[in-house]
Amino acid sequence: MILFVVAFRIGGSLAVLYPIYASTFIWAALIAWFAYDTPITRVHVFGWILLILGMLCMGWTAKNQVSESPSVSTEATINE
């Protein structure tokens, strides 16, 4: 969580940082499975799928917002 806050302070975008943070739930379950033999059920897998779909939606939205941003025209500077 401290790294999450630090990343925000140095200019990180929510659309990039939150999917990374959300993936910690998947990693925690996998580590528990390997380290403690905690069973992974269908509900866990369904939750992972929902998390991954949410991460993809956030990434897709962020990509579209960047591509729709106004850009500086290079033609104006060349003609001047």
mmCIF file as gemmi writes it, N, C-alpha and C atoms, coordinates in Angstrom:
data_model
loop_
_atom_site.group_PDB
_atom_site.id
_atom_site.type_symbol
_atom_site.label_atom_id
_atom_site.label_alt_id
_atom_site.label_comp_id
_atom_site.label_asym_id
_atom_site.label_entity_id
_atom_site.label_seq_id
_atom_site.pdbx_PDB_ins_code
_atom_site.Cartn_x
_atom_site.Cartn_y
_atom_site.Cartn_z
_atom_site.occupancy
_atom_site.B_iso_or_equiv
_atom_site.pdbx_formal_charge
_atom_site.auth_seq_id
_atom_site.auth_asym_id
_atom_site.pdbx_PDB_model_num
ATOM 1 N N . MET Axp A 1 ? 0.817 -1.181 0 1 0 ? 1 A 1
ATOM 2 C CA . MET Axp A 1 ? 0 0 0 1 0 ? 1 A 1
ATOM 3 C C . MET Axp A 1 ? 0.871 1.258 0 1 0 ? 1 A 1
ATOM 4 N N . ILE Axp A 2 ? 1.985 1.188 0.693 1 0 ? 2 A 1
ATOM 5 C CA . ILE Axp A 2 ? 2.897 2.342 0.725 1 0 ? 2 A 1
ATOM 6 C C . ILE Axp A 2 ? 3.422 2.622 -0.675 1 0 ? 2 A 1
ATOM 7 N N . LEU Axp A 3 ? 3.797 1.576 -1.399 1 0 ? 3 A 1
ATOM 8 C CA . LEU Axp A 3 ? 4.273 1.761 -2.771 1 0 ? 3 A 1
ATOM 9 C C . LEU Axp A 3 ? 3.176 2.325 -3.671 1 0 ? 3 A 1
ATOM 10 N N . PHE Axp A 4 ? 1.937 1.932 -3.408 1 0 ? 4 A 1
ATOM 11 C CA . PHE Axp A 4 ? 0.79 2.44 -4.167 1 0 ? 4 A 1
ATOM 12 C C . PHE Axp A 4 ? 0.668 3.951 -3.973 1 0 ? 4 A 1
ATOM 13 N N . VAL Axp A 5 ? 0.77 4.41 -2.739 1 0 ? 5 A 1
ATOM 14 C CA . VAL Axp A 5 ? 0.692 5.836 -2.432 1 0 ? 5 A 1
ATOM 15 C C . VAL Axp A 5 ? 1.872 6.588 -3.044 1 0 ? 5 A 1
ATOM 16 N N . VAL Axp A 6 ? 3.059 6.019 -2.935 1 0 ? 6 A 1
ATOM 17 C CA . VAL Axp A 6 ? 4.249 6.662 -3.504 1 0 ? 6 A 1
ATOM 18 C C . VAL Axp A 6 ? 4.095 6.785 -5.019 1 0 ? 6 A 1
ATOM 19 N N . ALA Axp A 7 ? 3.593 5.746 -5.655 1 0 ? 7 A 1
ATOM 20 C CA . ALA Axp A 7 ? 3.402 5.786 -7.109 1 0 ? 7 A 1
ATOM 21 C C . ALA Axp A 7 ? 2.421 6.884 -7.503 1 0 ? 7 A 1
ATOM 22 N N . PHE Axp A 8 ? 1.372 7.083 -6.719 1 0 ? 8 A 1
ATOM 23 C CA . PHE Axp A 8 ? 0.441 8.181 -6.982 1 0 ? 8 A 1
ATOM 24 C C . PHE Axp A 8 ? 1.129 9.534 -6.845 1 0 ? 8 A 1
ATOM 25 N N . ARG Axp A 9 ? 1.94 9.667 -5.837 1 0 ? 9 A 1
ATOM 26 C CA . ARG Axp A 9 ? 2.609 10.951 -5.595 1 0 ? 9 A 1
ATOM 27 C C . ARG Axp A 9 ? 3.596 11.322 -6.693 1 0 ? 9 A 1
ATOM 28 N N . ILE Axp A 10 ? 4.196 10.342 -7.33 1 0 ? 10 A 1
ATOM 29 C CA . ILE Axp A 10 ? 5.146 10.667 -8.39 1 0 ? 10 A 1
ATOM 30 C C . ILE Axp A 10 ? 4.477 10.743 -9.765 1 0 ? 10 A 1
ATOM 31 N N . GLY Axp A 11 ? 3.148 10.71 -9.77 1 0 ? 11 A 1
ATOM 32 C CA . GLY Axp A 11 ? 2.41 10.96 -11.01 1 0 ? 11 A 1
ATOM 33 C C . GLY Axp A 11 ? 1.801 9.755 -11.675 1 0 ? 11 A 1
ATOM 34 N N . GLY Axp A 12 ? 1.668 8.66 -10.956 1 0 ? 12 A 1
ATOM 35 C CA . GLY Axp A 12 ? 1.06 7.47 -11.535 1 0 ? 12 A 1
ATOM 36 C C . GLY Axp A 12 ? -0.421 7.66 -11.8 1 0 ? 12 A 1
ATOM 37 N N . SER Axp A 13 ? -0.907 7.02 -12.83 1 0 ? 13 A 1
ATOM 38 C CA . SER Axp A 13 ? -2.311 7.106 -13.215 1 0 ? 13 A 1
ATOM 39 C C . SER Axp A 13 ? -3.116 6.008 -12.524 1 0 ? 13 A 1
ATOM 40 N N . LEU Axp A 14 ? -4.324 6.331 -12.12 1 0 ? 14 A 1
ATOM 41 C CA . LEU Axp A 14 ? -5.192 5.349 -11.469 1 0 ? 14 A 1
ATOM 42 C C . LEU Axp A 14 ? -5.484 4.19 -12.413 1 0 ? 14 A 1
ATOM 43 N N . ALA Axp A 15 ? -5.652 4.474 -13.692 1 0 ? 15 A 1
ATOM 44 C CA . ALA Axp A 15 ? -5.964 3.426 -14.661 1 0 ? 15 A 1
ATOM 45 C C . ALA Axp A 15 ? -4.812 2.434 -14.819 1 0 ? 15 A 1
ATOM 46 N N . VAL Axp A 16 ? -3.614 2.834 -14.495 1 0 ? 16 A 1
ATOM 47 C CA . VAL Axp A 16 ? -2.458 1.936 -14.57 1 0 ? 16 A 1
ATOM 48 C C . VAL Axp A 16 ? -2.193 1.282 -13.22 1 0 ? 16 A 1
ATOM 49 N N . LEU Axp A 17 ? -2.253 2.069 -12.159 1 0 ? 17 A 1
ATOM 50 C CA . LEU Axp A 17 ? -1.878 1.56 -10.841 1 0 ? 17 A 1
ATOM 51 C C . LEU Axp A 17 ? -2.918 0.644 -10.212 1 0 ? 17 A 1
ATOM 52 N N . TYR Axp A 18 ? -4.202 0.932 -10.379 1 0 ? 18 A 1
ATOM 53 C CA . TYR Axp A 18 ? -5.207 0.118 -9.709 1 0 ? 18 A 1
ATOM 54 C C . TYR Axp A 18 ? -5.227 -1.326 -10.205 1 0 ? 18 A 1
ATOM 55 N N . PRO Axp A 19 ? -5.122 -1.58 -11.512 1 0 ? 19 A 1
ATOM 56 C CA . PRO Axp A 19 ? -5.062 -2.997 -11.925 1 0 ? 19 A 1
ATOM 57 C C . PRO Axp A 19 ? -3.88 -3.746 -11.31 1 0 ? 19 A 1
ATOM 58 N N . ILE Axp A 20 ? -2.759 -3.074 -11.137 1 0 ? 20 A 1
ATOM 59 C CA . ILE Axp A 20 ? -1.613 -3.707 -10.49 1 0 ? 20 A 1
ATOM 60 C C . ILE Axp A 20 ? -1.964 -4.038 -9.045 1 0 ? 20 A 1
ATOM 61 N N . TYR Axp A 21 ? -2.598 -3.101 -8.356 1 0 ? 21 A 1
ATOM 62 C CA . TYR Axp A 21 ? -3.021 -3.314 -6.971 1 0 ? 21 A 1
ATOM 63 C C . TYR Axp A 21 ? -4.054 -4.446 -6.889 1 0 ? 21 A 1
ATOM 64 N N . ALA Axp A 22 ? -5.011 -4.466 -7.805 1 0 ? 22 A 1
ATOM 65 C CA . ALA Axp A 22 ? -6.062 -5.486 -7.773 1 0 ? 22 A 1
ATOM 66 C C . ALA Axp A 22 ? -5.496 -6.882 -8.023 1 0 ? 22 A 1
ATOM 67 N N . SER Axp A 23 ? -4.408 -6.96 -8.777 1 0 ? 23 A 1
ATOM 68 C CA . SER Axp A 23 ? -3.827 -8.278 -9.048 1 0 ? 23 A 1
ATOM 69 C C . SER Axp A 23 ? -3.216 -8.91 -7.797 1 0 ? 23 A 1
ATOM 70 N N . THR Axp A 24 ? -3.02 -8.133 -6.747 1 0 ? 24 A 1
ATOM 71 C CA . THR Axp A 24 ? -2.457 -8.705 -5.512 1 0 ? 24 A 1
ATOM 72 C C . THR Axp A 24 ? -3.378 -9.759 -4.908 1 0 ? 24 A 1
ATOM 73 N N . PHE Axp A 25 ? -4.685 -9.642 -5.146 1 0 ? 25 A 1
ATOM 74 C CA . PHE Axp A 25 ? -5.622 -10.643 -4.637 1 0 ? 25 A 1
ATOM 75 C C . PHE Axp A 25 ? -5.395 -11.984 -5.321 1 0 ? 25 A 1
ATOM 76 N N . ILE Axp A 26 ? -5.084 -11.959 -6.592 1 0 ? 26 A 1
ATOM 77 C CA . ILE Axp A 26 ? -4.795 -13.187 -7.326 1 0 ? 26 A 1
ATOM 78 C C . ILE Axp A 26 ? -3.486 -13.792 -6.829 1 0 ? 26 A 1
ATOM 79 N N . TRP Axp A 27 ? -2.457 -12.945 -6.705 1 0 ? 27 A 1
ATOM 80 C CA . TRP Axp A 27 ? -1.156 -13.439 -6.238 1 0 ? 27 A 1
ATOM 81 C C . TRP Axp A 27 ? -1.248 -14.01 -4.826 1 0 ? 27 A 1
ATOM 82 N N . ALA Axp A 28 ? -2.008 -13.364 -3.966 1 0 ? 28 A 1
ATOM 83 C CA . ALA Axp A 28 ? -2.145 -13.861 -2.591 1 0 ? 28 A 1
ATOM 84 C C . ALA Axp A 28 ? -2.786 -15.245 -2.569 1 0 ? 28 A 1
ATOM 85 N N . ALA Axp A 29 ? -3.798 -15.459 -3.388 1 0 ? 29 A 1
ATOM 86 C CA . ALA Axp A 29 ? -4.446 -16.771 -3.437 1 0 ? 29 A 1
ATOM 87 C C . ALA Axp A 29 ? -3.506 -17.831 -3.99 1 0 ? 29 A 1
ATOM 88 N N . LEU Axp A 30 ? -2.724 -17.472 -5.013 1 0 ? 30 A 1
ATOM 89 C CA . LEU Axp A 30 ? -1.778 -18.437 -5.579 1 0 ? 30 A 1
ATOM 90 C C . LEU Axp A 30 ? -0.662 -18.779 -4.59 1 0 ? 30 A 1
ATOM 91 N N . ILE Axp A 31 ? -0.176 -17.782 -3.874 1 0 ? 31 A 1
ATOM 92 C CA . ILE Axp A 31 ? 0.858 -18.036 -2.866 1 0 ? 31 A 1
ATOM 93 C C . ILE Axp A 31 ? 0.302 -18.916 -1.75 1 0 ? 31 A 1
ATOM 94 N N . ALA Axp A 32 ? -0.936 -18.651 -1.331 1 0 ? 32 A 1
ATOM 95 C CA . ALA Axp A 32 ? -1.561 -19.485 -0.294 1 0 ? 32 A 1
ATOM 96 C C . ALA Axp A 32 ? -1.736 -20.915 -0.779 1 0 ? 32 A 1
ATOM 97 N N . TRP Axp A 33 ? -2.032 -21.087 -2.056 1 0 ? 33 A 1
ATOM 98 C CA . TRP Axp A 33 ? -2.184 -22.425 -2.622 1 0 ? 33 A 1
ATOM 99 C C . TRP Axp A 33 ? -0.846 -23.172 -2.613 1 0 ? 33 A 1
ATOM 100 N N . PHE Axp A 34 ? 0.225 -22.48 -3.039 1 0 ? 34 A 1
ATOM 101 C CA . PHE Axp A 34 ? 1.538 -23.121 -3.065 1 0 ? 34 A 1
ATOM 102 C C . PHE Axp A 34 ? 2.108 -23.328 -1.66 1 0 ? 34 A 1
ATOM 103 N N . ALA Axp A 35 ? 2.016 -22.306 -0.827 1 0 ? 35 A 1
ATOM 104 C CA . ALA Axp A 35 ? 2.678 -22.357 0.481 1 0 ? 35 A 1
ATOM 105 C C . ALA Axp A 35 ? 1.898 -23.138 1.525 1 0 ? 35 A 1
ATOM 106 N N . TYR Axp A 36 ? 0.571 -23.006 1.519 1 0 ? 36 A 1
ATOM 107 C CA . TYR Axp A 36 ? -0.235 -23.592 2.593 1 0 ? 36 A 1
ATOM 108 C C . TYR Axp A 36 ? -1.237 -24.63 2.105 1 0 ? 36 A 1
ATOM 109 N N . ASP Axp A 37 ? -1.182 -24.957 0.83 1 0 ? 37 A 1
ATOM 110 C CA . ASP Axp A 37 ? -2.087 -25.933 0.236 1 0 ? 37 A 1
ATOM 111 C C . ASP Axp A 37 ? -3.558 -25.553 0.435 1 0 ? 37 A 1
ATOM 112 N N . THR Axp A 38 ? -3.835 -24.264 0.372 1 0 ? 38 A 1
ATOM 113 C CA . THR Axp A 38 ? -5.207 -23.765 0.473 1 0 ? 38 A 1
ATOM 114 C C . THR Axp A 38 ? -5.94 -24.093 -0.827 1 0 ? 38 A 1
ATOM 115 N N . PRO Axp A 39 ? -7.096 -24.713 -0.731 1 0 ? 39 A 1
ATOM 116 C CA . PRO Axp A 39 ? -7.789 -25.077 -1.969 1 0 ? 39 A 1
ATOM 117 C C . PRO Axp A 39 ? -8.286 -23.847 -2.733 1 0 ? 39 A 1
ATOM 118 N N . ILE Axp A 40 ? -8.229 -23.954 -4.054 1 0 ? 40 A 1
ATOM 119 C CA . ILE Axp A 40 ? -8.764 -22.914 -4.929 1 0 ? 40 A 1
ATOM 120 C C . ILE Axp A 40 ? -10.038 -23.468 -5.545 1 0 ? 40 A 1
ATOM 121 N N . THR Axp A 41 ? -11.144 -22.802 -5.278 1 0 ? 41 A 1
ATOM 122 C CA . THR Axp A 41 ? -12.445 -23.275 -5.733 1 0 ? 41 A 1
ATOM 123 C C . THR Axp A 41 ? -12.884 -22.532 -6.993 1 0 ? 41 A 1
ATOM 124 N N . ARG Axp A 42 ? -14.014 -22.949 -7.523 1 0 ? 42 A 1
ATOM 125 C CA . ARG Axp A 42 ? -14.578 -22.272 -8.701 1 0 ? 42 A 1
ATOM 126 C C . ARG Axp A 42 ? -14.908 -20.82 -8.404 1 0 ? 42 A 1
ATOM 127 N N . VAL Axp A 43 ? -15.33 -20.554 -7.198 1 0 ? 43 A 1
ATOM 128 C CA . VAL Axp A 43 ? -15.655 -19.171 -6.816 1 0 ? 43 A 1
ATOM 129 C C . VAL Axp A 43 ? -14.403 -18.294 -6.898 1 0 ? 43 A 1
ATOM 130 N N . HIS Axp A 44 ? -13.262 -18.836 -6.464 1 0 ? 44 A 1
ATOM 131 C CA . HIS Axp A 44 ? -12.014 -18.091 -6.559 1 0 ? 44 A 1
ATOM 132 C C . HIS Axp A 44 ? -11.67 -17.78 -8.015 1 0 ? 44 A 1
ATOM 133 N N . VAL Axp A 45 ? -11.778 -18.794 -8.854 1 0 ? 45 A 1
ATOM 134 C CA . VAL Axp A 45 ? -11.449 -18.622 -10.273 1 0 ? 45 A 1
ATOM 135 C C . VAL Axp A 45 ? -12.41 -17.618 -10.904 1 0 ? 45 A 1
ATOM 136 N N . PHE Axp A 46 ? -13.694 -17.687 -10.565 1 0 ? 46 A 1
ATOM 137 C CA . PHE Axp A 46 ? -14.668 -16.729 -11.088 1 0 ? 46 A 1
ATOM 138 C C . PHE Axp A 46 ? -14.308 -15.307 -10.642 1 0 ? 46 A 1
ATOM 139 N N . GLY Axp A 47 ? -13.899 -15.164 -9.398 1 0 ? 47 A 1
ATOM 140 C CA . GLY Axp A 47 ? -13.467 -13.853 -8.91 1 0 ? 47 A 1
ATOM 141 C C . GLY Axp A 47 ? -12.243 -13.35 -9.649 1 0 ? 47 A 1
ATOM 142 N N . TRP Axp A 48 ? -11.302 -14.239 -9.94 1 0 ? 48 A 1
ATOM 143 C CA . TRP Axp A 48 ? -10.111 -13.855 -10.701 1 0 ? 48 A 1
ATOM 144 C C . TRP Axp A 48 ? -10.5 -13.372 -12.091 1 0 ? 48 A 1
ATOM 145 N N . ILE Axp A 49 ? -11.431 -14.09 -12.707 1 0 ? 49 A 1
ATOM 146 C CA . ILE Axp A 49 ? -11.875 -13.695 -14.046 1 0 ? 49 A 1
ATOM 147 C C . ILE Axp A 49 ? -12.501 -12.306 -14.002 1 0 ? 49 A 1
ATOM 148 N N . LEU Axp A 50 ? -13.323 -12.049 -12.979 1 0 ? 50 A 1
ATOM 149 C CA . LEU Axp A 50 ? -13.926 -10.717 -12.851 1 0 ? 50 A 1
ATOM 150 C C . LEU Axp A 50 ? -12.859 -9.642 -12.638 1 0 ? 50 A 1
ATOM 151 N N . LEU Axp A 51 ? -11.866 -9.947 -11.81 1 0 ? 51 A 1
ATOM 152 C CA . LEU Axp A 51 ? -10.771 -8.992 -11.597 1 0 ? 51 A 1
ATOM 153 C C . LEU Axp A 51 ? -10.023 -8.713 -12.892 1 0 ? 51 A 1
ATOM 154 N N . ILE Axp A 52 ? -9.702 -9.748 -13.625 1 0 ? 52 A 1
ATOM 155 C CA . ILE Axp A 52 ? -8.957 -9.577 -14.868 1 0 ? 52 A 1
ATOM 156 C C . ILE Axp A 52 ? -9.78 -8.801 -15.889 1 0 ? 52 A 1
ATOM 157 N N . LEU Axp A 53 ? -11.076 -9.091 -15.979 1 0 ? 53 A 1
ATOM 158 C CA . LEU Axp A 53 ? -11.941 -8.333 -16.893 1 0 ? 53 A 1
ATOM 159 C C . LEU Axp A 53 ? -11.995 -6.855 -16.492 1 0 ? 53 A 1
ATOM 160 N N . GLY Axp A 54 ? -12.067 -6.597 -15.197 1 0 ? 54 A 1
ATOM 161 C CA . GLY Axp A 54 ? -12.06 -5.215 -14.728 1 0 ? 54 A 1
ATOM 162 C C . GLY Axp A 54 ? -10.752 -4.516 -15.053 1 0 ? 54 A 1
ATOM 163 N N . MET Axp A 55 ? -9.641 -5.235 -14.899 1 0 ? 55 A 1
ATOM 164 C CA . MET Axp A 55 ? -8.339 -4.656 -15.24 1 0 ? 55 A 1
ATOM 165 C C . MET Axp A 55 ? -8.254 -4.352 -16.73 1 0 ? 55 A 1
ATOM 166 N N . LEU Axp A 56 ? -8.763 -5.262 -17.546 1 0 ? 56 A 1
ATOM 167 C CA . LEU Axp A 56 ? -8.754 -5.03 -18.985 1 0 ? 56 A 1
ATOM 168 C C . LEU Axp A 56 ? -9.611 -3.826 -19.36 1 0 ? 56 A 1
ATOM 169 N N . CYS Axp A 57 ? -10.771 -3.703 -18.717 1 0 ? 57 A 1
ATOM 170 C CA . CYS Axp A 57 ? -11.646 -2.551 -18.993 1 0 ? 57 A 1
ATOM 171 C C . CYS Axp A 57 ? -10.966 -1.24 -18.604 1 0 ? 57 A 1
ATOM 172 N N . MET Axp A 58 ? -10.308 -1.23 -17.457 1 0 ? 58 A 1
ATOM 173 C CA . MET Axp A 58 ? -9.612 -0.009 -17.041 1 0 ? 58 A 1
ATOM 174 C C . MET Axp A 58 ? -8.467 0.317 -17.995 1 0 ? 58 A 1
ATOM 175 N N . GLY Axp A 59 ? -7.732 -0.692 -18.421 1 0 ? 59 A 1
ATOM 176 C CA . GLY Axp A 59 ? -6.644 -0.463 -19.364 1 0 ? 59 A 1
ATOM 177 C C . GLY Axp A 59 ? -7.151 0.007 -20.709 1 0 ? 59 A 1
ATOM 178 N N . TRP Axp A 60 ? -8.237 -0.576 -21.175 1 0 ? 60 A 1
ATOM 179 C CA . TRP Axp A 60 ? -8.826 -0.186 -22.455 1 0 ? 60 A 1
ATOM 180 C C . TRP Axp A 60 ? -9.329 1.25 -22.398 1 0 ? 60 A 1
ATOM 181 N N . THR Axp A 61 ? -9.966 1.607 -21.3 1 0 ? 61 A 1
ATOM 182 C CA . THR Axp A 61 ? -10.465 2.967 -21.122 1 0 ? 61 A 1
ATOM 183 C C . THR Axp A 61 ? -9.314 3.958 -21.086 1 0 ? 61 A 1
ATOM 184 N N . ALA Axp A 62 ? -8.258 3.633 -20.37 1 0 ? 62 A 1
ATOM 185 C CA . ALA Axp A 62 ? -7.103 4.527 -20.279 1 0 ? 62 A 1
ATOM 186 C C . ALA Axp A 62 ? -6.452 4.699 -21.644 1 0 ? 62 A 1
ATOM 187 N N . LYS Axp A 63 ? -6.366 3.629 -22.417 1 0 ? 63 A 1
ATOM 188 C CA . LYS Axp A 63 ? -5.763 3.703 -23.741 1 0 ? 63 A 1
ATOM 189 C C . LYS Axp A 63 ? -6.592 4.614 -24.647 1 0 ? 63 A 1
ATOM 190 N N . ASN Axp A 64 ? -7.914 4.494 -24.578 1 0 ? 64 A 1
ATOM 191 C CA . ASN Axp A 64 ? -8.777 5.332 -25.414 1 0 ? 64 A 1
ATOM 192 C C . ASN Axp A 64 ? -8.722 6.792 -24.995 1 0 ? 64 A 1
ATOM 193 N N . GLN Axp A 65 ? -8.58 7.062 -23.713 1 0 ? 65 A 1
ATOM 194 C CA . GLN Axp A 65 ? -8.488 8.447 -23.261 1 0 ? 65 A 1
ATOM 195 C C . GLN Axp A 65 ? -7.205 9.088 -23.739 1 0 ? 65 A 1
ATOM 196 N N . VAL Axp A 66 ? -6.125 8.334 -23.787 1 0 ? 66 A 1
ATOM 197 C CA . VAL Axp A 66 ? -4.855 8.864 -24.264 1 0 ? 66 A 1
ATOM 198 C C . VAL Axp A 66 ? -4.93 9.129 -25.754 1 0 ? 66 A 1
ATOM 199 N N . SER Axp A 67 ? -5.54 8.219 -26.522 1 0 ? 67 A 1
ATOM 200 C CA . SER Axp A 67 ? -5.601 8.392 -27.967 1 0 ? 67 A 1
ATOM 201 C C . SER Axp A 67 ? -6.569 9.507 -28.363 1 0 ? 67 A 1
ATOM 202 N N . GLU Axp A 68 ? -7.546 9.837 -27.508 1 0 ? 68 A 1
ATOM 203 C CA . GLU Axp A 68 ? -8.494 10.9 -27.814 1 0 ? 68 A 1
ATOM 204 C C . GLU Axp A 68 ? -8.028 12.261 -27.327 1 0 ? 68 A 1
ATOM 205 N N . SER Axp A 69 ? -6.891 12.312 -26.651 1 0 ? 69 A 1
ATOM 206 C CA . SER Axp A 69 ? -6.37 13.578 -26.156 1 0 ? 69 A 1
ATOM 207 C C . SER Axp A 69 ? -5.958 14.448 -27.325 1 0 ? 69 A 1
ATOM 208 N N . PRO Axp A 70 ? -6.135 15.769 -27.186 1 0 ? 70 A 1
ATOM 209 C CA . PRO Axp A 70 ? -5.697 16.64 -28.265 1 0 ? 70 A 1
ATOM 210 C C . PRO Axp A 70 ? -4.186 16.567 -28.415 1 0 ? 70 A 1
ATOM 211 N N . SER Axp A 71 ? -3.741 16.509 -29.628 1 0 ? 71 A 1
ATOM 212 C CA . SER Axp A 71 ? -2.313 16.42 -29.872 1 0 ? 71 A 1
ATOM 213 C C . SER Axp A 71 ? -1.831 17.696 -30.542 1 0 ? 71 A 1
ATOM 214 N N . VAL Axp A 72 ? -0.565 17.923 -30.451 1 0 ? 72 A 1
ATOM 215 C CA . VAL Axp A 72 ? 0.038 19.091 -31.059 1 0 ? 72 A 1
ATOM 216 C C . VAL Axp A 72 ? 0.279 18.785 -32.52 1 0 ? 72 A 1
ATOM 217 N N . SER Axp A 73 ? -0.171 19.653 -33.367 1 0 ? 73 A 1
ATOM 218 C CA . SER Axp A 73 ? 0.005 19.459 -34.795 1 0 ? 73 A 1
ATOM 219 C C . SER Axp A 73 ? 1.419 19.839 -35.206 1 0 ? 73 A 1
ATOM 220 N N . THR Axp A 74 ? 2.072 18.956 -35.922 1 0 ? 74 A 1
ATOM 221 C CA . THR Axp A 74 ? 3.424 19.261 -36.391 1 0 ? 74 A 1
ATOM 222 C C . THR Axp A 74 ? 3.384 20.073 -37.665 1 0 ? 74 A 1
ATOM 223 N N . GLU Axp A 75 ? 2.248 20.06 -38.371 1 0 ? 75 A 1
ATOM 224 C CA . GLU Axp A 75 ? 2.147 20.826 -39.613 1 0 ? 75 A 1
ATOM 225 C C . GLU Axp A 75 ? 2.243 22.314 -39.348 1 0 ? 75 A 1
ATOM 226 N N . ALA Axp A 76 ? 1.667 22.779 -38.257 1 0 ? 76 A 1
ATOM 227 C CA . ALA Axp A 76 ? 1.696 24.209 -37.94 1 0 ? 76 A 1
ATOM 228 C C . ALA Axp A 76 ? 3.119 24.684 -37.709 1 0 ? 76 A 1
ATOM 229 N N . THR Axp A 77 ? 3.936 23.872 -37.081 1 0 ? 77 A 1
ATOM 230 C CA . THR Axp A 77 ? 5.306 24.285 -36.811 1 0 ? 77 A 1
ATOM 231 C C . THR Axp A 77 ? 6.183 24.195 -38.063 1 0 ? 77 A 1
ATOM 232 N N . ILE Axp A 78 ? 5.855 23.281 -38.957 1 0 ? 78 A 1
ATOM 233 C CA . ILE Axp A 78 ? 6.639 23.157 -40.177 1 0 ? 78 A 1
ATOM 234 C C . ILE Axp A 78 ? 6.358 24.325 -41.114 1 0 ? 78 A 1
ATOM 235 N N . ASN Axp A 79 ? 5.075 24.729 -41.212 1 0 ? 79 A 1
ATOM 236 C CA . ASN Axp A 79 ? 4.711 25.813 -42.119 1 0 ? 79 A 1
ATOM 237 C C . ASN Axp A 79 ? 5.135 27.178 -41.639 1 0 ? 79 A 1
ATOM 238 N N . GLU Axp A 80 ? 5.453 27.323 -40.381 1 0 ? 80 A 1
ATOM 239 C CA . GLU Axp A 80 ? 5.816 28.632 -39.85 1 0 ? 80 A 1
ATOM 240 C C . GLU Axp A 80 ? 7.186 28.981 -40.166 1 0 ? 80 A 1
